[in-house]
Amino acid sequence: MSDVEKNRRSSELPGAAEKSSENPLDLLSDVAIEHYQNDGVTIVKNVLHPEWLLLLETGLERVLNASSQRLHKFFEGKEGEFIETIRNFDVIPEIRRFVYDSPIADMAGKIIGSENLWLYSDEFFIKEGGNAERTPWHQDTPYWPIEGEQIVSAWISLDPLPKEECLEYVAKSHKGAMYDGFSPSKVSEDPTAPHYGDELPRLPDIESDRSAYDIRSWEINPGDVIFAHPGVLHGGGPTGPNSRRRAITIRLYGDDLRYAKRPPTRPTVPLTPGLSLSLNPGDPLRSPWYPRIRPIPAHIRAEWE
């Protein structure tokens, strides 16, 4: 990929959805929803208009330009280093607008069957400079203090990706065991090293025997969206020497989600100080940490009425 190509915005690339009178919810077919329910993951092609991609890219530029966001680094100091930032919604206005205004929330509600939606978190993953390591296989649920089924992650890449560099998913794994998470501090030594080291079974070594698993991935164009259950085992493919992958995940949940305890050896992710003081296990997950997205609150709607 040339420098000129790398500097182009995703909204300028072929494959991004054109302006249309078509309702994005109509792109979410019954078949796609069935795939999500059975496999824990589905892809909807050509959903996001270039202006939504531009909004995400503007937000990402703010994140990387001393926005006060902490940049979490994986494989730090090595050739394959990549960056993660979490809860950008709280400090980046473009991400806040995307979550409220784009079609993603309404599509998420249709997938999980909930008219009420709250934001669990959002997260950027930035693999720049080529040769970034793969994101280790894991489930999200061990890190999060939650239980329930009405939750979905929408994964959006701002860059076109071959199938080998897309996020990968083990189909139906959300119906099996909840494994321990991987330990970010030890991931370069052992991607199955446990996060908690207590109570939960250790992650399987999927990379050592990929043929034993039903792994799903797709060729991605900007505007495509992958919807996945956070209990699905997933990991990101590595990037090639001339590639980059800038992606964001938006996590939304519905009525049935409850607060749950996790092993006490490490805090859950993202950090939510005070949450355990206001909620007991089994309580509905309601907290200022998790803003309501649908129906849009009156004070938010009043901003443009």
Secondary structure, DSSP 8 states (H G I E B T S, - for coil): --HHHHHS-GGGSTTS----SS-GGGGS-HHHHHHHHHHSEEEE-S-S-HHHHHHHHHHHHHHHTT-S---EEESTTSTT-EEEEE-GGGT-HHHHHHHHHSTHHHHHHHHHT-S-EEEEEEEEEEE-SS----EEEE-SGGGSSEE-S-EEEEEEESS-B-GGGSEEEETTGGGS-----B-GGGTTT-TT-BSS-SSS-----GGGGGGGS-EE---B-TT-EEEE-TTS-EEE----TT--EEEEEEEEE-TT-EE----TTS--SS--TTHHHH--TTSB--STTS-EEES--HHHHTTT-
